[in-house]
Amino acid sequence: MAALSENKRHRVWQELMQERRFPQNIQKLDLRAAVDAGDDWLEANWLASSSTGFNAALPQPYRGAATRNHKEYLQGKLALARAGEGV
């Protein structure tokens, strides 16, 4: 899975603003820059092959059988649960 499309990034930005899930002293364009930079970082580092990468942390046989999409979804679910969303 590649970086989010412009439309998806825009939706994430809108949702964050609607939910007020950002520091209130941050301007809207600064929040959008954070969305873009965060997505770019995820694209570059998500499944890094280094020993600290998320992919390397997953045990076999899951790591070998799961697609990148499966792994990204898993990490997203974990991140949301840690943020108090869902679960």
Summary of the structure (lengths in Angstrom):
residues: 87
radius of gyration: 14.7
end to end distance: 24.6
largest distance: 45.2
contacts: 183
relative contact order: 0.10
helix: 63%
strand: 0%
